[in-house]
């Protein structure tokens, strides 16, 4: 396994591990947020119940003071029964509320808040003891003192301190809920950011690859894979638009076709791969010699067509000579050794009777075949053929073979 393969495998494993870790973290954060939200809802429910009972106990202290004062003014069994009932309810309520409400005040054993909580609990229980004692002996010797103490406690100390503790409890609960909400939102936000990062890390490269692949497919649809030039279909499509523009603006257009001499013999002797290498070598020459504005396409086999905008036939012949000379001077070799490449070229200029790119190309192909049949390694123009006196540029002796 090569170093690059090891590196790629390591990257894939690292990316997979990072994905699973990130996914696990997202599950943990989302689960934590859900759990915290559930805890907060339950806490809210319990707190509301506690506050309701605390308010009810606060009201009972005032009710006991009122009932005892009423009984003192007009003693009867009904008022005494109401005192006993209110006292019983207050005792039961205090046993439920005090552990929750007073626990919020407590700190270390020596802390002043802990002492204050204990004092408040003692105050409430003392109030209950006095009300219970009065309900047991409403006409006893100490009844008047008990009634006065209960009335005073109901009006001052007990309700005031109990109500202050209720307010402190509400404030602390509100802060706890806010903190829990912030934590919950923070967990969800972190999970969303991690999800966004995962989406970006996984899908963005995927989308880029899809776009790149689409461009590659479009490029393959438009180009010949062997030469890298336009394929026949795309060349004719682009040439048709060029011809339309040239006629509208009265501009010249010429076509030059290039064919490797005795290409069939080259393939038969050295194989198809040698023929492909020859086409690629000629394609490199064309890229080097021709202008950026010239349109090049592989028409079929070894035939390559060059569409030259703003070029008349005489200038096309001059450009074709550059191509021919460059191919002749090129050093081309295959596994068996160096091979001499030569080419025949034909040129034709756009005329009124050329209705389509195919007709213009056909004229250039006629001139190209004429050059090859005349010995190869030559250039012939379609106009020269029509005149009956074809000229070859340059006049060179024919080759024994295209190799």
Secondary structure, DSSP 8 states (H G I E B T S, - for coil): --HHHHHHHHHHHHHHHHHHHHHHHHHHHHHHHHHHHHHHHHHHHHHHHHHHHHHHHHHHHHHHHHHHHHHHHS--HHHHHHHHHHHHHHHHHHHHHHHHHGGGT--STT-HHHHHHHHHHHHHHHHHHHHHHHHH-TTSTTHHHHHHHHHHHHHTHHHHHHHHHHHHHHHHHHHHHHHHHHHHHHHHHHHHHHHHHHHIIIIIHHHHHHHHHHHHHHHHHHB-TTTSSB-HHHHHHHHHHHHHHHHHTT--EEEEEEEETTHHHHHHHH-HHHHHHHHHHHHHHHHHHS-TTSEEEEEETTEEEEEEET--HHHHHHHHHHHHHHHHH---EETTEE----EEEEEEE--TT--SHHHHHHHHHHHHHHHHHTTSS-EEEHHHHHHT----SS-----S---
